[in-house]
């Protein structure tokens, strides 16, 4: 687990009461140097999201993670669900699409 990944998990755990949290470092699927810790996917489930619209959920989480963006995190895909929505999705978040610029190998990136 990367250090940024751990910080994201700890930050979200401390801020929200979540029943499910998965933070994935997807940097290796992008055209970035090895170990960049720049692209993440967060899947979070909690009652806190039931009272917010989709955009409000994203604003809420992005605000909490602002220090990571300030420190170089480039992108964070957010999949934020209430308990009911998560059940309707059968506890599955969508798969991330392939990055259009990720056709170089990690060795080519140095």
C-alpha positions, 0 to 999 in steps of 0.5 A, a space after each residue: 500500500 502506498 503512503 498516499 493511499 494509506 493517508 487517504 484511507 486514514 483521512 476518510 476513516 477519521 472524517 466519515 462513518 463509513 461501512 465500506 471503504 476501498 482506496 485503490 492506487 491506479 497510477 500504474 494504469 496511467 502515463 506517469 513515472 513508477 511510484 507516482 501515487 497520482 491517480 486513485 479510485 475511492 469507493 465509499 459507502 456510508 449513511 452520510 451520503 444519503 443526505 447529499 446529491 452526487 455533486 455534493 458528495 464529491 465536493 464533500 470528499 474533495 474538500 477533505 482530500 484537498 491536501 492530497 491534491 495540493 501535494 501532487 495527487 492528479 486525479 481521484 475517481 469517486 464512487 460514493 454511495 448510501 447504504 441502499 444504493 450500495 445494496 442496489 449495486 450489489 456491492 460493486 463499484 464500476 470498473 475504471 476505464 483504461 487511460 488513453 495515454 497509458 500505452 507506454 510501458 513503465 520501463 519507458 517512463 523511467 
